[in-house]
Amino acid sequence: MTINITMPALSPTMTDGTLAKWLVAEGDTIESGDVIAEIETDKATMEVEAVDDGVVGKILVAEGTENVPVNDVIAILLEDGEDASCVVTPSKVEGSKPVSKEKSPEVVVANAPVTLNDNNSDRIFASPLARRIAKDKGLDLAGIKGSGPRGRIVKADVEKGVASHKSQVVKPAETNNSDMKINIYGMAYTELPNNNIRKVVAKRLTESKQDVPHFYLTIECILDELLAARKNINDKANGAYKLSVNDFIIKASAMALKTYPEANVSWSDDAIFQYLKADISVAVSTPNGLITPIVKAAEDKGLKDISAEVKDLAGRAREGKLKPEEFQGGSFTVSNLGMFGVKEFAAIINPPQGCILAIGAGEPRPVVIDGKIEIRTVMNCTLSVDHRCVDGAVGAEYLKIFKQYIENPVSMLV
């Protein structure tokens, strides 16, 4: 009896998804645990594994098709002794449509052997990260031999290919862009299709800005003691780890919430939820859009552990490899644009949270200390607050406590 392969629910809130890529073809023999497809959800691109053994008899949903409802049949698997005549095609998936994809100009790699890692001459198996690195480096995957399962190209293969063929890559000559369009004002442009992540982020932030009564509080923090403590800790680590200013900010945010839990809240129509732990969402920019992985119970973790966790979460966020529970939820968000030289900004609240803290760049400024003007490194921090659950005095008190932790970093360690 044939087996239906259906669109999986990869998160508790997922209702549909985009079938980004098939990693198998009709006629392929697969085993339970084999990665067969890549599904793009509202926050990440995730690999889907087969749960049964068999032969792929029919692929019903083409790769690149968006808005495929959860539990819709996307392919049919044949068991032993069955052939294509056993396939009964279900009704067509409704409400889904293929996503148009722009074609990239070809990149020729001189003297590179063509080694396709699949029985089908027109398919190349590669992980999403490997494809992204290859695209960024202008490397043709057809010239790379995969070392992963069933000859799949993985990150290490691409990095090796970049190193060995760096001098051989021939950049394509500039050509007229056939996808170029002209608007009513005579301006030339090309269309970049929105992925699910950008659509969901746009929808949620629009709703947040329209429905949540924001107000903003800004405070200045002197960073000199924090910078000195960071340098001292990193010097003594001898390269074993390296703390960033952002690691201190995450820790201080969490400690301030622990000290003053009135700010660790979110709004609902029936009640204000006051959270028992400071689960800090950290805004991370990825090629597919903004995502906020969570450092859970950050107030209970040391700076070294926070640093390692943030690096791991941010890396996997950019690869689209986060688990739903690693980016869904959180009680408070930190968004840091200081590394880009942004002095000050006001962020949009990440619903359903009640606050988001926007961090600007630390810069030398004149400040008055004991009646004298001295130069100190000063950082602007702006708290965006949901006025339904956090009053002005509560927000101000939270920032006062946050400032104390930032300006006296040793207090975070006791």
N, C-alpha and C positions, 0 to 999 in steps of 0.2 A: 504494500500500500504506500502511495506517495506521501511525503511529509511536507507540510507547508512551512516555509520560513517566513516569519512575520516581522514587521517593524517593531523592534523592542522598545520598551519604556526604560530609558536610561537614567531617568531621574523621577522623583515623586510627582513633579509638576509637568512633566513632558506630555504633550498631547499629540504632537506631530514632529517630524524632523526632516532633514534633507539627506537623501542618500548620496553622499558626496563621492564615494568611490567603491566600485566592486573590485575585490582582490582575487576573485575567481571568475571563471568563464563557464559557459554551458559545456558539459562534457567532462569537467574536472572532477576527480575523485577527492573527497574531503573527509576528514576525520573529526570527531568531537574534539573541540579545543582549537582547531585551525581558525585563524583570523580570515574572515570571508568578506568583510565590508567595513567601510568607514562611514559613520553616521554623524552628521553635524546637528548638535542640539542647540538650545538657546545660549549656551555658555562655552561649549567645547566641541572639538571633533574627537569622537571616541571610536575605538576599534570594536567590532562585534565578532564574537567567536561562535563557531558552529556548536550545536548541542547534540547533533546526531551524525552518524556516519552515512555516506552514500555518494551518489553522483549528482551533480547539478544538472537537473533535467531541463529547467526553463527559468530564465531570469525575466520577471514580469515588470519590474520597475527599473528604468534606465538610470545609470549614475548621473548625478546632477539634477535629479528630480527633487523639488522641494515640496513642503507641506504634505508629506506622506503621513497619514494618520497612524497612530500606534495601533498595533495588532492587524493592520492591513497586510495581506500576503504580498511579499516582495520577490519570492522565488520558490521553486518547487524542487524538492530533493527526491531522487529515485533510490529505492532500496535494492538489495541484491535481487537479480532476476528481472528487474523492470527495465523498460526502455522508453523512448520518447512517446510511444503510442499510449502509454499509461497516464500521460500528463493531461489533466483537466484544468483548463485556464479559468480562474475565477473572474468575476466581473471586473472591469477596468477600475483602477484606483481613481476615485473622484476627488476633485478639489486640489489635485497636485498638478504641477507643471514643471517642465524641464527648465533649468537655469541656463541662460545663455552664458557662454564662457568666451572671453577674449583669447585669441590665439597669440602666443608669444612668438617673436621672430626666432628662427632656428639658429642655434649656435653650433658651429662646426668645430670638432676637436680633431686636430690633425694627427694622423697616424694612430688613432685610438681604435683598438679592435672592437667590433660590435659583438657583444656577448649578451644576448637576451636571456633572461633568467626565468623564462616560462615557456611551455610547449607551444603557446600561440605566438606567432611571429610579430604580432602588433601590440603585445602587452608587456609591460615592465612592472614587476612587483617591487615596491619601495614603500618604506614607512613615510607618514606625513612629514616628519622632521627631516628625513633624508631628501624628500622632494623639495622642501622649503630651502634647505641649505644649497642644493644643486641649482635651484632657480636663482637664489641670491648671488651665487658665485658664477653663474653663466655656464654651468657644466651640463653636458648631455648625459642623461642617465643610461642611454643605450650603450655608452662606452665604459660602463662600470659593471664589474662582476660582483654579485651579491654574496655575502657570507652568512646571511640570516637563514631562518628555516625555509626550506624549499627554494633556496637561492634568492631570497628577498634581500633587496638593498637596504642597508641600515646606515645610521649616522656615520659609523666608523669607515664604511666603504666610501662614502662621499668625501669625507675629510681626506682619506688616502688619495682619492682621485683628484681632489683639488691640489694636493701637494705635488703629485706626479705629473699633472698636466697643466700646471699653472702657466708655464711658458708657452704651451702649445695652443691655448684657447684663442680662437680667432673671433673677435667681436664682429657681429653683423654690421654691415653698413647701414646708415640711416636711410630709411625708405619712407615713402608717403604712408601715413596711417589710414588704412582703408576703413577703420571704424570711426574716423573723425566725423563729427557732426557740427552743424552751425546753428546757433539759436537765433531768435528773432532780432537780436541786437547785433548780429554778425560776428559773435564770439565763437571761436573754435573750441571744441571740447570732445572728450571721450567719456563713455559711461563705465562706471565701476560698479557692478551689481552688488547690492547689499547682502551680506550673509546673515544668517539667523541671529548671531551674536549682536551685530550692530542694530538689527531691527528691534530686538528685545530691549537692549540698552536704551535706544532712542525712545521706545514706548514707555519704559519705566521712568526715565528721567523727565520726560514730558509730563507724565502723570504726577510725578513728585513736585515739579516746579509749579504746576497748575493747582494741585490739590492740597499741598502741604504749605502751611503758613510759615515761610522761612523768616528768620531774622539772624543777624550776623554780629559777632563780637570779635574784636581783634585785640591781641595783647603782644607786647614785645618781650622776648626772652634773651637774656645775655648768655652767650654760649661758651665763654672762655674756660670756665671750670670743666664743662662737659668735654670740650675739645682736648683739654690737658689730660683728663681722665682717660679718654679714648686712646690718645697717643701712648700713654703709660701702659694701658692694658695690652694694646697691640704690640708694643715693643717687647713686652715680657712674654707674649705668646710665641715669639720666634717663628712666625709663619704658620703655626698650627691653625689659626683662625684669624679673621680680621673683622672687627666690629665697624659698623657704619654709624653715622649720626642718626640715620633712620631707625636703627635698632634701639638706640636710646629713646627716641621719640615714641616708638611703639610701647616700650616698657613704661615710660612715664605716663602715657595715655592710659594704660591699663592700671597702673598704680593709683592714678588720680581717680579712676572709676571705683577702685576698691575702697579708697578713702572716702569718696563721696558718691555713693551708689544712686543718689537721686538723679544723676545725669546718665546712668546706665539703663535707659528706658526706651520704650517704643509705645506708640499710640494704637489703641483699638477703640471702636465705638462703645464697647462695654466696660473696658478697664484700661488702665495704664499698666503695661508689663514692666516690672523691674527685675532685671536679670541678676543672677547670683554670681556669674562669672563674667570677666571682661574678655569677650571673644572679639579680637580686633581684626577687622577686615582691612586689607592693605591694597590700595588701588594699584594695579599693574597694567601697563599698556602692552598689548600683544598685536601681532599682525592682523588679527581678526577683530580687534576692538578691545574695549576696556573690560577687565575682569577683576574681581576682588577676592582673592584667596584669604583664608581666615587663620590667624594664629590664635588657637583656642586657649582659654585660661592663661592669657599672657602674663597676668599679674603673678602667677606661680612659677614662671620660667625665668631662668637666668639670661643675661644678655647673650652669652655664647650660644645657648640653645635657641633663642629667638633669631639670632643671626643665621644659624644653619637652617632653621625651618623656613625663614623668609626666602633664602636663596633657593632652597629646594622647591618651594611652592611657586615662586616667580618663574623659575626655569621650566617647570612642568606646565604652568599656565601659558607660557609662550609656545609650548609644543602642543597645546590642546590636550594634555594628558591628566588634568585634574579630575578627581572623583567628585560627584555632585555634592557630597557632604563637606568637601573641602572649600567650596565657594558659595554654598547656599546657607544663609543665616547670618550670623555675626550680630553683635550688639552695638558696634561703634566702628566708624571707618576713619582711617588716616590716609590722606592724599598728599603726597610730597612732590612738588614741582621745583623745589629749591635747587636740585642738581642741574636744572635747565636755566638757572639764573633768574627765575621769576621771583620778584620781591614779595608780592602779596597777591592773593586771589581768594575768591569765595566759591566754595564747591557746592554742588547740588546734593541734597541729602539722598542717601542710598536707602530707599524704602525696603522694609518697614522700620528701619532704624530711626532714632530720634536726633542723632547728631553726626556730623562729619567734620573732621579737623583738617584744615588746609594749611600746609607748611610751606613757607617761602624760604628764600635763600638767606643764609647767614652772611652778613657783610659788615665791614668796619664802619662804625658810626660814633660820633661824639655823644657821650652820655655824662650826666652829672652824678658824681659819686662823692659823698661827703662834702658837698659844696664846690667840688672841683670838676672841671671838664676833662674827661679822659676818653681815650679811644677804646671801644670794646666791640667784640663781634656780636651783632644783634640779629635776631631772627623774628620775623613777623608770623604769627599764627592766628588764623581766623576760624572761629567755630561757627558753622552753620547749624541752626537749631530749629527743631519742629516746635513751634510755640504752643501746640496743643498739649504737649507732655512735658516740656521743659520751659520754665519761666525765665525771664531775664536774669533775675538774681541767682537762679540755679546755674545757668550757663556761666555767669560771671564768677561764681564761687568755684566751679569746676576749673576754669582757666587759671584762676589764682593758685589752685593746688597743683595743676599741671606745671605752671611756671616755677613753683618751688622745687619740684622734682628735677626739672631741666637745669635750673641754676645751681642746684645742690645734688649732683648725680649720685654721690655716695649714699644719700638717703634712700635710694632705690635698692640698695644692696642689703639693707637691714630689715 
